[in-house]
């Protein structure tokens, strides 16, 4: 931790790594500065005005990753770090990045997705990987030029986690082939402008299952290794490269944790279910819980003013608290004119009165009832196809299910119509078997953090989004030394207090001989009588 002393102030220095590994920022902050100051300073240096989608991540002394909390002191959060190092990352992936207003914001999302593809977090088929790689080449190198792009020039650029010769060959072919719809066009990327290639890249990436997923390794009740991901559509689990479960936010009733067990309570029309995931440590479990709550609130709350303090831990898990800070996605879309603002009556009904938090937010489709209960569940924001664009009539009020529609800019590119066929092809063909055979999340973390080993109750093969699990048993409560110790401790002390009262305050003949022993006489004189007088004096003072 670096610091320089002024006349009366102490200034701390920190380093912020940007999305391009070669770019860093050196920043300074005072002990009284909060996380919001540092994030706004970094965004200002990058000319970013849509700052709500980004965050700063750091790693504590124990190797656990954390997001810098905007409302807490910076120094208090990184007090054990030396030197102080942050990573600037996308925290909330927009469901449709093409609706972002600023080109610079879309470029930062592109850089994050490019990193995700390189480190195996953005998993896709070999055909999709080849197309995404070709688009990156087109963005960074421009149109194919046989006098410049000679040999296997793709090898010099690291695009994928496992970049095979077959994939590189296919990327070169797509880079050489003209865009479909142009003379001689065969479905390649040659002829695309940088902006068109970037928009096409974002359009393909945001439709992948692993879009916006930061995989947390966990284990299910059978000790199967899984990866848990949280994004705008809900909570997902993956086994290897296969998605096994998808719990939409509209199905999630409550999220909490107990020790190392991350627990999701689901509400289906038929019945309620509880699923649990075992994390490698309590700190990792708290991190997963905080990420899940924050993502859920960002994508489902109508307004940040509806957020309160949420409690996730059990009685003996120290009751970890979380307070959401910042705008929600709906507020951002309303600000940008993509959603019709809520009327005053609706706003008043959703924010009127405080309520007790239970790790689940009230959303546009979950109005508060008289007894502060929930009459329904959050509505998913991922309910409309990305290709749809249009205008919301003035008489229609979006209730949260139309977040991907509304008055949008026409982002359909004439040269990109062929991509639908590419992204809907079956799993990779025999042309590139090496890429599809890998586990996409084995090396997904590039920071020196011990990410969570996630436990998921997963039981099957491919599962559709409308999947309903069979009746699941509640996860076993993990053994807690504190839970076992506290009742025993209280029982012992109450027993000793009762024994002391019987011995010193009664005159039973059976106890007379015992009370005359020197040890008990000394105990009564030196400890029991002074303590009794002290308690009596305090009670008299109170009343």
C-alpha positions in Angstrom: 0.0 0.0 0.0 1.6 3.2 -1.2 0.8 6.5 0.6 2.3 10.0 0.6 1.9 12.4 3.5 1.0 16.0 2.9 0.6 18.7 5.5 -2.6 17.3 6.9 -3.8 14.7 4.4 -2.7 11.2 3.6 -3.1 10.3 -0.1 -3.2 6.6 -1.1 -2.1 5.4 -4.5 -3.7 2.5 -6.4 -3.4 0.9 -9.9 -6.4 0.2 -12.1 -6.1 -2.4 -14.8 -8.3 -1.7 -17.8 -10.0 -4.1 -20.2 -6.9 -4.0 -22.4 -4.2 -5.7 -20.4 -1.6 -3.3 -21.7 -3.5 -0.3 -20.3 -3.4 0.8 -16.7 -4.4 3.9 -14.7 -2.6 5.2 -11.7 -5.0 6.9 -9.3 -4.9 8.6 -5.9 -7.6 8.8 -3.2 -8.0 10.1 0.3 -9.0 7.9 3.3 -12.4 9.5 3.3 -13.2 8.7 -0.3 -15.8 6.0 -1.2 -15.9 3.5 -4.0 -18.1 5.7 -6.1 -15.4 8.3 -6.4 -12.8 5.9 -7.8 -15.2 4.4 -10.3 -16.4 7.8 -11.6 -12.8 8.9 -11.9 -11.9 5.8 -14.0 -15.0 6.3 -16.2 -14.1 9.9 -16.7 -10.7 9.0 -17.9 -12.3 6.6 -20.4 -14.9 9.2 -21.5 -17.7 6.9 -20.3 -21.0 8.5 -19.3 -23.0 5.2 -19.1 -21.2 4.2 -15.9 -23.9 2.0 -14.3 -22.8 -1.2 -16.2 -19.2 -1.1 -14.9 -17.4 -1.9 -11.6 -14.0 -2.3 -10.0 -12.9 -5.7 -8.8 -10.2 -6.5 -6.3 -8.7 -9.6 -4.6 -8.3 -9.7 -0.9 -5.4 -11.2 1.1 -7.2 -14.6 1.1 -7.4 -14.7 -2.6 -11.2 -14.0 -2.7 -12.5 -11.7 -5.4 -14.8 -8.8 -4.5 -16.6 -5.9 -6.2 -15.7 -2.5 -4.8 -18.8 -1.3 -3.0 -19.7 2.2 -4.1 -21.1 3.4 -0.8 -18.3 2.2 1.4 -14.8 3.6 2.1 -12.2 2.4 -0.4 -9.6 2.1 2.3 -11.8 0.0 4.6 -12.4 -2.5 1.8 -8.8 -2.9 0.7 -7.1 -2.4 4.0 -5.0 -5.5 3.8 -3.9 -5.1 0.2 -0.4 -4.0 -0.7 -0.1 -2.7 -3.4 -3.7 -1.7 -4.0 -4.8 -3.1 -7.4 -8.2 -2.9 -9.1 -9.5 -4.3 -12.3 -12.0 -2.3 -14.3 -14.7 -4.8 -15.6 -18.2 -4.9 -16.9 -20.4 -5.7 -13.8 -23.9 -5.8 -15.4 -24.0 -7.0 -19.0 -26.8 -5.2 -20.8 -29.3 -7.7 -22.2 -29.1 -6.0 -25.6 -25.8 -4.0 -25.9 -27.0 -2.6 -29.2 -29.4 -0.4 -27.3 -26.6 1.5 -25.6 -26.5 5.2 -26.6 -22.7 5.7 -26.6 -20.3 4.1 -29.0 -17.6 4.2 -26.4 -19.8 2.1 -24.0 -20.4 -0.5 -26.7 -16.6 -0.6 -27.3 -15.9 -1.4 -23.6 -18.6 -4.1 -23.7 -16.9 -5.5 -26.8 -13.5 -5.5 -25.0 -15.0 -7.4 -22.1 -16.6 -10.0 -24.3 -13.3 -10.3 -26.2 -11.7 -11.1 -22.9 -14.4 -13.6 -22.0 -13.9 -15.4 -25.3 -10.2 -15.5 -24.8 -10.4 -16.9 -21.3 -13.1 -19.4 -21.9 -16.0 -17.7 -20.2 -17.9 -17.0 -23.4 -18.5 -20.6 -24.5 -19.8 -21.2 -28.0 -19.7 -23.7 -30.8 -16.8 -23.9 -33.2 -18.7 -22.1 -36.0 -19.7 -19.3 -33.6 -16.1 -19.1 -32.3 -14.8 -18.9 -35.9 -17.2 -16.1 -36.7 -16.5 -14.2 -33.5 -12.8 -14.6 -34.2 -13.1 -13.3 -37.8 -15.1 -10.3 -36.6 -12.3 -9.5 -34.1 -9.7 -9.7 -36.9 -11.9 -7.5 -39.1 -12.2 -4.9 -36.3 -8.5 -4.8 -35.5 -6.9 -5.4 -38.9 -9.6 -4.2 -41.4 -10.3 -5.8 -44.8 -8.2 -8.7 -45.9 -5.2 -7.6 -48.0 -3.2 -10.3 -49.6 -0.1 -8.1 -49.7 -0.3 -7.5 -45.9 -2.0 -10.5 -44.5 0.3 -13.3 -45.5 0.8 -16.7 -44.0 -1.1 -17.8 -40.9 -1.5 -14.3 -39.5 -4.3 -15.3 -37.2 -1.8 -17.3 -35.1 -0.1 -14.1 -34.0 -3.4 -13.0 -32.3 -4.7 -14.8 -29.3 -8.5 -14.9 -29.8 -9.6 -18.2 -28.1 -8.7 -20.2 -25.0 -7.8 -23.2 -27.2 -7.0 -21.8 -30.6 -6.6 -24.8 -32.8 -5.3 -24.9 -36.4 -8.8 -25.8 -37.7 -10.3 -22.8 -36.0 -7.6 -20.5 -37.3 -8.0 -21.8 -40.8 -11.8 -21.1 -40.7 -11.2 -17.6 -39.3 -8.9 -16.8 -42.2 -11.5 -18.1 -44.7 -14.2 -15.9 -43.1 -11.8 -12.9 -43.1 -11.1 -13.3 -46.8 -14.7 -13.9 -47.9 -16.9 -10.9 -48.8 -20.0 -10.1 -46.8 -23.2 -11.8 -47.9 -25.3 -9.5 -50.0 -22.3 -8.0 -51.8 -21.0 -9.1 -55.2 -19.4 -12.5 -54.7 -20.5 -12.5 -51.0 -20.3 -15.9 -49.4 -21.0 -15.1 -45.7 -17.6 -13.7 -44.6 -16.7 -10.4 -43.0 -14.7 -8.7 -45.7 -16.3 -5.3 -46.5 -17.7 -4.6 -43.0 -16.8 -1.4 -41.4 -15.4 -1.4 -37.9 -18.7 -0.3 -36.4 -20.7 -3.0 -38.4 -18.3 -5.7 -37.3 -18.5 -4.6 -33.7 -22.3 -4.5 -33.7 -22.4 -8.0 -35.3 -20.0 -9.3 -32.7 -22.2 -8.0 -29.9 -25.3 -9.3 -31.6 -24.0 -12.9 -31.7 -22.4 -12.8 -28.3 -25.4 -11.5 -26.4 -27.5 -14.5 -27.6 -25.1 -17.1 -26.1 -26.1 -18.9 -22.9 -22.8 -17.9 -21.3 -23.2 -14.2 -22.1 -22.5 -12.2 -18.9 -21.6 -15.3 -16.9 -18.7 -15.2 -14.5 -18.5 -18.9 -13.6 -18.3 -19.9 -9.9 -17.2 -23.5 -9.4 -19.5 -25.4 -7.1 -20.6 -29.0 -6.3 -24.1 -30.4 -6.1 -25.5 -32.8 -3.5 -23.8 -35.7 -5.3 -20.4 -33.9 -5.2 -20.5 -33.4 -9.0 -18.4 -30.5 -10.2 -20.5 -27.7 -11.7 -20.2 -24.0 -12.6 -22.8 -21.5 -11.5 -23.4 -18.4 -13.5 -25.6 -15.3 -12.8 -26.7 -12.9 -15.5 -29.6 -10.8 -16.7 -31.8 -13.9 -17.3 -31.4 -15.6 -14.0 -29.2 -18.3 -12.4 -27.7 -20.9 -14.6 -25.6 -24.1 -14.0 -23.2 -25.8 -16.4 -21.6 -29.2 -16.3 -18.6 -29.0 -18.6 -19.8 -27.1 -21.7 -23.4 -28.1 -21.3 -26.1 -25.9 -19.6 -27.9 -28.1 -17.1 -30.4 -25.7 -15.4 -31.7 -22.2 -15.9 -33.7 -20.6 -13.1 -35.2 -17.4 -14.3 -35.6 -14.5 -12.0 -39.4 -14.9 -12.3 -39.0 -18.3 -10.7 -36.6 -17.2 -7.9 -38.5 -16.4 -4.6 -35.6 -16.0 -2.2 -31.8 -16.3 -2.2 -29.8 -16.9 1.0 -26.8 -18.9 2.3 -25.9 -20.9 5.3 -22.2 -21.4 6.0 -20.8 -22.7 2.7 -24.2 -23.5 1.2 -25.7 -21.1 -1.3 -29.4 -21.7 -1.4 -32.0 -20.7 -4.0 -35.7 -20.9 -3.2 -37.9 -21.4 -6.3 -41.6 -20.8 -6.7 -43.4 -22.8 -9.4 -47.1 -23.0 -10.0 -47.1 -26.6 -8.8 -45.0 -26.4 -5.7 -41.9 -24.7 -4.1 -38.4 -26.1 -4.5 -35.1 -25.5 -2.8 -31.8 -26.1 -4.4 -28.4 -25.8 -2.8 -24.8 -25.4 -4.0 -21.8 -26.0 -1.8 -19.0 -23.4 -2.1 -15.4 -24.0 -1.2 -15.5 -21.5 1.7 -17.8 -19.3 3.6 -16.2 -16.2 2.1 -16.7 -17.6 -1.4 -20.4 -18.4 -0.6 -21.0 -14.8 0.6 -19.4 -13.5 -2.6 -21.8 -15.6 -4.7 -24.8 -14.5 -2.6 -23.8 -10.8 -3.0 -23.4 -11.2 -6.7 -26.7 -13.0 -7.1 -28.6 -10.4 -5.0 -27.0 -7.5 -6.8 -27.7 -8.9 -10.3 -31.3 -9.7 -9.4 -32.0 -6.3 -8.0 -30.4 -4.5 -11.0 -32.4 -6.4 -13.6 -35.7 -6.7 -11.7 -36.2 -3.7 -9.4 -38.3 -0.8 -10.9 -36.3 1.8 -8.9 -33.3 1.8 -6.7 -35.4 3.6 -4.1 -37.3 0.3 -3.7 -34.1 -1.4 -2.4 -33.6 -1.9 1.2 -31.1 -3.9 3.3 -31.1 -7.5 2.5 -30.1 -10.3 4.9 -28.7 -13.5 3.6 -27.1 -15.4 6.4 -28.8 -17.7 8.9 -28.9 -17.2 12.6 -25.4 -18.3 13.2 -23.9 -17.0 9.9 -23.6 -13.5 11.3 -26.5 -12.3 9.1 -24.5 -10.8 6.3 -26.3 -7.6 5.1 -26.3 -6.1 1.6 -27.6 -2.7 0.5 -28.0 -2.0 -3.2 -26.4 1.2 -4.5 -26.8 2.7 -7.9 -29.5 2.8 -10.7 -31.4 -0.2 -11.9 -31.7 -1.2 -15.5 -35.3 0.1 -15.7 -34.2 3.5 -14.5 -31.4 3.6 -17.1 -33.8 2.7 -19.9 -36.3 5.3 -18.7 -33.6 7.9 -18.6 -32.6 7.0 -22.2 -36.2 7.1 -23.4 -36.3 3.4 -24.2 -39.1 2.8 -21.6 -42.1 4.9 -20.7 -41.6 6.3 -17.2 -43.9 4.9 -14.5 -46.8 7.2 -13.5 -46.9 8.7 -10.1 -49.6 6.3 -8.8 -47.6 3.2 -9.7 -44.5 4.7 -8.3 -46.2 5.6 -5.1 -47.7 2.2 -4.7 -44.3 0.4 -5.2 -42.3 2.6 -2.8 -44.9 3.4 -0.2 -43.8 2.0 3.2 -40.8 0.2 4.4 -40.6 -3.5 4.3 -38.5 -6.2 5.8 -35.9 -7.6 3.3 -35.7 -11.3 2.7 -33.2 -11.5 -0.1 -35.8 -10.9 -2.7 -36.8 -7.6 -4.3 -40.2 -6.2 -5.1 -40.5 -5.7 -8.9 -43.0 -4.2 -11.3 -44.9 -7.5 -11.2 -44.6 -7.9 -7.4 -46.7 -5.1 -5.9 -46.5 -4.7 -2.1 -49.5 -6.0 -0.2 -51.0 -4.7 3.0 -49.0 -7.0 5.2 -45.8 -6.4 3.2 -45.9 -9.7 1.6 -45.3 -10.6 -2.1 -48.3 -11.3 -4.3 -46.3 -12.5 -7.2 -42.7 -12.9 -8.5 -40.2 -10.8 -10.4 -40.6 -10.7 -14.1 -37.7 -11.7 -16.3 -36.2 -9.0 -18.5 -35.1 -11.5 -21.1 -38.5 -12.1 -22.7 -38.2 -10.6 -26.2 -36.0 -11.7 -29.1 -33.0 -9.5 -29.7 -33.8 -9.0 -33.3 -37.1 -7.3 -32.6 -37.2 -3.6 -32.8 -40.0 -1.1 -32.9 -41.8 1.6 -31.1 -43.9 1.2 -27.9 -47.2 2.8 -28.4 -47.9 5.7 -26.0 -50.9 3.9 -24.4 -48.8 0.9 -23.4 -46.9 0.8 -20.2 -44.0 -1.7 -20.1 -44.3 -3.9 -17.0 -40.7 -5.2 -17.2 -41.3 -7.8 -19.9 -40.6 -5.4 -22.8 -37.1 -4.2 -21.7 -35.6 -5.4 -25.0 -38.2 -3.7 -27.2 -39.2 0.0 -27.3 -38.0 2.9 -29.4 -34.7 1.5 -30.6 -32.3 2.4 -33.4 -32.5 0.0 -36.3 -29.4 -2.2 -35.7 -30.2 -4.9 -38.3 -27.4 -5.0 -40.7 -28.1 -6.2 -44.2 -24.8 -8.0 -44.3 -25.5 -9.9 -41.1 -28.7 -11.8 -42.0 -26.7 -15.0 -42.6 -25.5 -15.0 -39.0 -28.8 -16.4 -37.7 -28.2 -19.6 -39.7 -24.6 -19.7 -38.3 -25.6 -19.4 -34.7 -28.5 -21.9 -35.0 -26.3 -24.7 -36.4 -26.0 -27.8 -34.3 -23.0 -28.4 -32.1 -19.6 -28.1 -33.8 -19.0 -30.2 -36.9 -16.2 -32.6 -37.4 -14.2 -29.7 -38.9 -13.2 -28.4 -35.5 -13.6 -31.1 -32.9 -10.8 -29.8 -30.7 -12.6 -26.6 -29.7 -15.9 -28.1 -28.7 -14.4 -30.9 -26.6 -12.9 -28.6 -24.0 -14.3 -27.5 -20.6 -15.0 -23.8 -21.1 -14.6 -22.8 -17.5 -11.5 -24.6 -16.4 -9.3 -21.6 -17.0 -11.9 -18.8 -17.0 -10.5 -16.6 -14.2 -7.5 -14.4 -15.1 -7.3 -12.7 -11.8 -5.4 -14.3 -8.9 -8.6 -15.1 -7.1 -9.9 -18.2 -5.6 -13.3 -18.3 -7.3 -16.1 -20.3 -5.7 -16.6 -24.0 -6.2 -20.3 -24.0 -6.8 -22.7 -26.7 -5.7 -25.7 -27.2 -7.7 -28.5 -29.7 -7.5 -28.1 -30.9 -11.1 -29.4 -34.2 -12.3 -29.6 -34.4 -16.0 -28.6 -33.7 -19.5 -29.9 -30.8 -21.6 -32.6 -28.8 -19.9 -34.9 -26.3 -21.6 -35.5 -22.8 -20.2 -39.0 -23.9 -19.1 -37.7 -26.9 -17.2 -39.4 -27.8 -14.0 -37.2 -29.9 -11.7 -38.5 -33.0 -9.9 -39.2 -32.7 -6.2 -35.9 -31.9 -4.6 -35.0 -32.4 -1.0 -33.9 -29.4 1.0 -30.1 -29.2 1.1 -28.6 -30.6 4.3 -27.7 -28.0 6.9 -23.9 -27.9 7.1 -22.3 -28.6 10.5 -21.6 -25.3 12.3 -19.2 -25.3 15.3 -20.8 -22.0 16.5 -24.3 -23.5 16.3 -23.2 -26.5 18.4 -21.2 -24.4 20.9 -23.6 -21.6 21.8 -26.4 -23.8 23.2 -23.9 -25.9 25.1 -22.3 -22.8 26.5 -25.6 -21.3 27.6 -26.7 -24.6 29.2 -23.5 -24.9 31.2 -23.6 -21.3 32.5 -27.3 -21.5 33.4 -26.6 -24.8 35.3 -23.7 -23.2 37.2 -25.8 -20.2 38.1 -28.7 -22.4 39.3 -26.3 -24.5 41.4 -24.7 -21.3 43.0 -28.2 -20.0 43.9 -29.2 -23.4 45.5 -25.9 -23.6 47.4 -25.6 -20.0 48.7 -29.2 -18.8 49.0 -30.9 -21.8 50.5 -30.5 -23.5 53.9 -31.0 -27.1 53.0 -29.5 -29.5 55.7 -28.0 -31.6 52.9 -25.9 -28.6 51.7 -24.8 -27.3 55.2 -21.7 -29.5 55.4 -20.7 -28.6 51.8 -21.1 -24.8 52.5 -18.5 -25.0 55.4 -15.7 -26.2 53.1 -12.9 -23.6 52.9 -13.0 -23.5 49.1 -16.7 -22.6 49.0 -16.3 -20.1 51.8 -13.6 -18.3 49.9 -15.6 -18.5 46.7 -18.6 -16.9 48.4 -16.6 -14.2 50.0 -14.4 -13.2 47.0 -16.7 -13.7 44.1 -20.4 -14.5 44.7 -21.1 -11.8 47.3 -19.4 -8.9 45.4 -21.2 -10.0 42.1 -24.5 -10.2 43.9 -24.1 -6.7 45.4 -23.0 -5.3 42.0 -26.1 -6.8 40.2 -28.4 -5.5 43.0 -26.9 -2.0 42.8 -27.4 -1.9 39.0 -31.0 -3.1 39.2 -31.8 -0.4 41.8 -30.2 2.3 39.6 -32.4 1.2 36.6 -35.6 1.3 38.6 
